[in-house]
Amino acid sequence: MAFRTETDSLGPVQVPADAYWGAQTQRAVENFPISGVKMPRRFIRALLLIKKAWAQVNLEMKLLDPQIAGAIIQAADEIAGALANSSAGTEAGATGEKWVAQFPVDIFQTGSATSTNMNANEVLANRAIEILGGQKGSKKPVHPNDHCNKSQSSNDIIPTALHVAAMDALQNDLLPALKHLHAALAEKTREFDSIVKIGRTHLMDAVPLRLGQEFSGYASQLEHAIARAEAIKPHLSELALGGTAVGTGLNADPALPPIVIAKLSAEMKLPLRQAPNLFEALAARDAAVEASGALKTIACSLTKIANDIRLLGSGPRCGIGELLLPDLQPGSSIMPGKVNPVMPEMLTMVCAQVIGADAAITVGGMQGHFELNVFKPLIAHNLLFSMQILSNGCRAFADKCVKGLQANKDRCEELIEKSLMMCTALAPKIGYDAAAKLAQEAYKTGKTVRQLAEEKNLLPKDELNQLLDARKMTEPGA
């Protein structure tokens, strides 16, 4: 591999000749060969668009040479656009992957993510130099610090990028995915309304309810999930931009950050604003912890729904079998014909990952010492990854599982008639103790509650049939 020699404040560094990054990025690559996991693409795109907006404002305020500012803006547009349109197998995808490769810094790096900020500055500077006909690595006529980082610090730019990227993921991926799953569950609520089945508490037989009623609970959980996701917007929308190094705004005109944020907000179609207190915005990551807590709660909801659906579909002959799940793929390498509930399993694994990530984000949120939180790369990776997999998981679960669910009506009716808890409807007429005794005898003899009640002439047949009408049990106040 060919190299070029670049320098930073610590001295000379050998950088791959074709790389757009520079000396500080190269040091980070060499210092942090930890996980191979890079900063999220969405985060890098947000970071570039922030620098584009700053370059635009610096140009308008005549703080940057028009030629230099124009090249930085062009470079940011080009790279951010490529990162947003990187579908595999396309020319745009190949271009996107080319630029992704220019951001090689591991997430386990300096906790301020200064290495990532400088990575963006160096890539922008070198691409801008290239646009202007100069030589990569020369820092002329575009300098990564003096021009690409003008009026900025890693300490305000990185938390700003975190919030912008999270808002982008929330608005454009997670909320639409939650609404998509809610619509699928709501449709099944209507479709299954006529199906009466046995209820279960403590995993044991209980009184009847309708399958649609059961699914209405799932749909309601998604409504609450959507509300929780919406509720994290106000604090995520607050940006640290303008705080620079410690929150005081040194080296930045305090009138400019709101203008930058307005441009960024328009570019990304997101409701963004400057944080009311920049010291809090730099030193604490409470909004990210709050957002992660909402994701954890949503993961708990989704786990309950996915587990219920796979248990209701268990069998298909020797389990509960009240639901028929779509057959998606063979389930065993040794048992022919076996089909497993792969989509509920996928979703519960996603949820486990989100819950685990919340623990890391929580610890990361505790690492705000004095004027700076120093766990930002970890928080950014985990928060954005959680949003990504929750979004994808919800869509896949809705499309490949929920939409294809069918009710096994015969099985539902069979289990209702066999249930010992049908005696609950008789208790007001014959007394709790007599009803309990009837259930115990039915269990021992294998007979149904109805059969024994008829044999014992406990009630007139018409009244017995009316009391044991499972549909009426699901609407006791009707």
SULHU-V746550 format. One record per residue. N is the residue number from 1. RES is the residue in one small letter. SS is DSSP state (A for helix, B for strand, O for the rest). OMEGA is omega in radians with two decimals (NA if undefined). Layout:
n: (N;N)
res: (RES;RES)
ss: (SS;SS)
omega: (OMEGA;OMEGA)
This chain:
n: (1;2;3;4;5;6;7;8;9;10;11;12;13;14;15;16;17;18;19;20;21;22;23;24;25;26;27;28;29;30;31;32;33;34;35;36;37;38;39;40;41;42;43;44;45;46;47;48;49;50;51;52;53;54;55;56;57;58;59;60;61;62;63;64;65;66;67;68;69;70;71;72;73;74;75;76;77;78;79;80;81;82;83;84;85;86;87;88;89;90;91;92;93;94;95;96;97;98;99;100;101;102;103;104;105;106;107;108;109;110;111;112;113;114;115;116;117;118;119;120;121;122;123;124;125;126;127;128;129;130;131;132;133;134;135;136;137;138;139;140;141;142;143;144;145;146;147;148;149;150;151;152;153;154;155;156;157;158;159;160;161;162;163;164;165;166;167;168;169;170;171;172;173;174;175;176;177;178;179;180;181;182;183;184;185;186;187;188;189;190;191;192;193;194;195;196;197;198;199;200;201;202;203;204;205;206;207;208;209;210;211;212;213;214;215;216;217;218;219;220;221;222;223;224;225;226;227;228;229;230;231;232;233;234;235;236;237;238;239;240;241;242;243;244;245;246;247;248;249;250;251;252;253;254;255;256;257;258;259;260;261;262;263;264;265;266;267;268;269;270;271;272;273;274;275;276;277;278;279;280;281;282;283;284;285;286;287;288;289;290;291;292;293;294;295;296;297;298;299;300;301;302;303;304;305;306;307;308;309;310;311;312;313;314;315;316;317;318;319;320;321;322;323;324;325;326;327;328;329;330;331;332;333;334;335;336;337;338;339;340;341;342;343;344;345;346;347;348;349;350;351;352;353;354;355;356;357;358;359;360;361;362;363;364;365;366;367;368;369;370;371;372;373;374;375;376;377;378;379;380;381;382;383;384;385;386;387;388;389;390;391;392;393;394;395;396;397;398;399;400;401;402;403;404;405;406;407;408;409;410;411;412;413;414;415;416;417;418;419;420;421;422;423;424;425;426;427;428;429;430;431;432;433;434;435;436;437;438;439;440;441;442;443;444;445;446;447;448;449;450;451;452;453;454;455;456;457;458;459;460;461;462;463;464;465;466;467;468;469;470;471;472;473;474;475;476;477;478)
res: (m;a;f;r;t;e;t;d;s;l;g;p;v;q;v;p;a;d;a;y;w;g;a;q;t;q;r;a;v;e;n;f;p;i;s;g;v;k;m;p;r;r;f;i;r;a;l;l;l;i;k;k;a;w;a;q;v;n;l;e;m;k;l;l;d;p;q;i;a;g;a;i;i;q;a;a;d;e;i;a;g;a;l;a;n;s;s;a;g;t;e;a;g;a;t;g;e;k;w;v;a;q;f;p;v;d;i;f;q;t;g;s;a;t;s;t;n;m;n;a;n;e;v;l;a;n;r;a;i;e;i;l;g;g;q;k;g;s;k;k;p;v;h;p;n;d;h;c;n;k;s;q;s;s;n;d;i;i;p;t;a;l;h;v;a;a;m;d;a;l;q;n;d;l;l;p;a;l;k;h;l;h;a;a;l;a;e;k;t;r;e;f;d;s;i;v;k;i;g;r;t;h;l;m;d;a;v;p;l;r;l;g;q;e;f;s;g;y;a;s;q;l;e;h;a;i;a;r;a;e;a;i;k;p;h;l;s;e;l;a;l;g;g;t;a;v;g;t;g;l;n;a;d;p;a;l;p;p;i;v;i;a;k;l;s;a;e;m;k;l;p;l;r;q;a;p;n;l;f;e;a;l;a;a;r;d;a;a;v;e;a;s;g;a;l;k;t;i;a;c;s;l;t;k;i;a;n;d;i;r;l;l;g;s;g;p;r;c;g;i;g;e;l;l;l;p;d;l;q;p;g;s;s;i;m;p;g;k;v;n;p;v;m;p;e;m;l;t;m;v;c;a;q;v;i;g;a;d;a;a;i;t;v;g;g;m;q;g;h;f;e;l;n;v;f;k;p;l;i;a;h;n;l;l;f;s;m;q;i;l;s;n;g;c;r;a;f;a;d;k;c;v;k;g;l;q;a;n;k;d;r;c;e;e;l;i;e;k;s;l;m;m;c;t;a;l;a;p;k;i;g;y;d;a;a;a;k;l;a;q;e;a;y;k;t;g;k;t;v;r;q;l;a;e;e;k;n;l;l;p;k;d;e;l;n;q;l;l;d;a;r;k;m;t;e;p;g;a)
ss: (O;O;B;B;B;B;B;B;O;O;B;B;B;B;B;B;O;O;O;O;O;O;A;A;A;A;A;A;A;A;A;O;O;O;O;O;O;B;O;O;A;A;A;A;A;A;A;A;A;A;A;A;A;A;A;A;A;A;A;A;O;O;O;O;O;A;A;A;A;A;A;A;A;A;A;A;A;A;A;A;A;A;A;A;O;O;O;O;O;O;A;A;A;A;A;A;A;A;A;A;O;O;O;O;O;B;O;O;O;O;O;O;O;A;A;A;A;A;A;A;A;A;A;A;A;A;A;A;A;A;A;O;O;O;O;O;O;O;O;O;O;O;O;A;A;A;A;A;O;O;O;O;O;A;A;A;A;A;A;A;A;A;A;A;A;A;A;A;A;A;A;A;A;A;A;A;A;A;A;A;A;A;A;A;A;A;A;A;A;A;A;O;O;O;O;B;B;B;B;B;B;O;O;B;B;B;B;B;B;B;A;A;A;A;A;A;A;A;A;A;A;A;A;A;A;A;A;A;A;A;A;O;A;A;A;A;O;B;B;O;O;O;O;O;O;O;O;O;O;O;O;O;O;O;O;O;A;A;A;A;A;A;A;A;A;A;A;A;O;O;O;O;B;B;O;O;O;A;A;A;A;A;A;O;O;A;A;A;A;A;A;A;A;A;A;A;A;A;A;A;A;A;A;A;A;A;A;A;A;A;A;A;O;O;O;O;O;O;O;O;O;O;B;B;O;O;O;O;O;B;O;O;O;O;O;O;O;O;B;O;O;A;A;A;A;A;A;A;A;A;A;A;A;A;A;A;A;A;A;A;A;A;A;A;A;O;O;B;B;O;O;B;B;O;O;A;A;A;A;A;A;A;A;A;A;A;A;A;A;A;A;A;A;A;A;A;A;A;A;A;O;A;A;A;O;B;B;O;A;A;A;A;A;A;A;A;A;A;O;A;A;A;A;A;A;A;A;A;A;A;O;A;A;A;A;A;A;A;A;A;A;A;A;A;A;O;O;O;A;A;A;A;A;A;A;O;O;O;O;O;A;A;A;A;A;A;A;O;O;A;A;A;A;O;O;O;O;O)
omega: (3.10;-3.13;2.95;3.14;3.04;3.12;2.95;-3.06;3.14;3.11;-3.08;3.13;3.06;-3.10;3.07;-2.98;-3.08;-3.10;3.03;3.08;-3.07;-2.97;-3.06;3.07;-3.12;3.08;-3.14;3.09;-3.11;-3.09;-3.00;3.04;-2.91;-2.98;-3.00;3.12;-3.07;3.09;-3.05;-3.13;-3.14;3.10;-3.13;3.12;3.11;-3.14;-3.13;-3.13;3.02;-3.13;3.05;-3.13;3.11;3.13;3.11;-3.12;3.08;3.07;-3.12;-3.14;3.14;3.08;3.09;3.02;-3.09;-3.14;-3.14;3.13;-3.14;3.14;3.10;3.14;3.12;3.14;-3.14;3.10;-3.09;-3.05;3.13;3.10;3.12;-3.14;-3.12;-3.07;-3.03;3.10;-3.10;3.05;3.13;3.10;3.10;3.12;3.12;3.10;3.11;-3.14;3.08;-3.11;3.05;-3.12;-3.13;3.11;-2.94;-3.00;-3.14;3.10;3.11;-3.01;3.03;-3.00;3.06;-3.03;3.05;3.13;3.13;3.09;3.12;3.05;3.11;3.13;-3.10;3.13;3.10;-3.12;-3.10;3.07;3.11;3.07;3.13;3.12;-3.10;3.06;-3.14;-3.07;3.11;3.10;-3.09;-3.05;3.12;0.03;-3.09;-3.12;-3.09;-3.13;-3.03;-3.04;-3.09;-3.11;-3.05;-3.14;-3.04;2.95;3.02;-3.01;3.03;-3.11;-3.08;3.07;3.05;3.12;3.10;-3.12;3.14;-3.14;3.13;3.08;3.11;3.14;-3.14;-3.04;-2.97;-3.13;-2.97;-3.12;3.07;3.14;3.10;3.13;3.11;3.11;3.10;-3.14;3.13;3.13;3.11;3.10;3.09;3.05;3.12;-3.08;-3.05;-3.02;-3.09;-3.06;3.10;-3.10;3.12;3.03;3.12;2.99;-3.04;-3.06;-3.11;-3.11;3.07;-3.11;-3.06;2.91;3.10;3.13;3.08;3.09;3.11;-3.14;3.07;3.05;3.11;3.13;3.12;3.08;3.10;3.06;3.10;3.12;3.12;3.13;3.12;3.13;3.10;-3.04;-3.13;-3.11;-3.03;-3.11;3.07;-3.11;3.13;-3.06;3.14;-3.03;3.14;3.13;-3.02;-2.90;-3.05;-3.12;-3.11;-3.13;3.12;3.13;3.08;3.07;-3.07;3.12;-2.99;-3.10;3.09;3.10;3.09;-3.11;3.10;3.10;-3.14;3.13;3.13;-3.14;-3.03;3.14;-3.12;3.07;-3.07;3.11;3.10;3.12;-3.13;3.10;-3.05;3.08;3.05;-3.06;3.09;-2.96;-3.06;3.05;-3.06;-3.14;3.11;3.09;3.09;3.13;3.13;3.08;3.08;3.11;3.11;3.12;3.09;3.11;3.08;3.11;-3.10;3.11;3.12;-3.12;-3.11;3.12;3.11;-3.08;3.14;3.07;3.10;3.11;-3.06;-3.11;0.10;-3.08;-3.00;3.08;3.13;2.99;3.13;3.05;3.03;-3.13;3.10;3.05;-3.05;-3.11;3.08;-3.02;-3.09;3.07;-3.11;-3.09;-3.09;3.06;-3.12;3.10;-3.05;3.12;-2.96;-3.10;3.02;3.10;3.10;-3.05;3.12;3.05;3.04;-3.10;3.09;3.12;-3.14;3.13;3.07;3.11;3.12;3.11;3.12;3.14;3.12;3.10;3.10;3.13;3.13;-3.02;3.01;-3.11;-3.11;-2.99;-3.07;2.93;-3.04;3.04;-2.99;3.12;3.12;-3.13;-3.12;-3.13;-3.05;-3.13;-3.11;3.09;3.11;3.11;-3.13;-3.06;3.04;3.14;-3.12;-3.13;3.13;-3.13;-3.14;3.14;3.13;-3.01;-3.02;3.13;-3.00;-3.09;-3.12;-3.14;3.03;3.08;3.04;-3.00;-3.12;-3.14;3.10;-3.13;3.14;-3.09;3.08;-3.09;-3.13;-3.00;3.09;-3.07;3.01;3.14;-3.14;-3.13;-3.14;-3.03;3.13;-3.10;-3.03;-3.14;-3.08;-3.07;3.13;3.12;3.11;3.13;3.11;3.14;-3.14;3.14;3.11;3.14;-3.10;-3.06;-3.08;3.11;3.08;3.08;-3.14;-3.13;-3.12;3.14;3.11;-3.13;-3.07;-3.12;-3.11;-3.13;3.04;-3.02;-3.14;3.14;3.13;-3.14;3.12;-3.14;-3.11;3.06;-3.02;3.13;-3.13;3.11;-3.13;3.12;-3.01;-3.14;-3.05;NA)
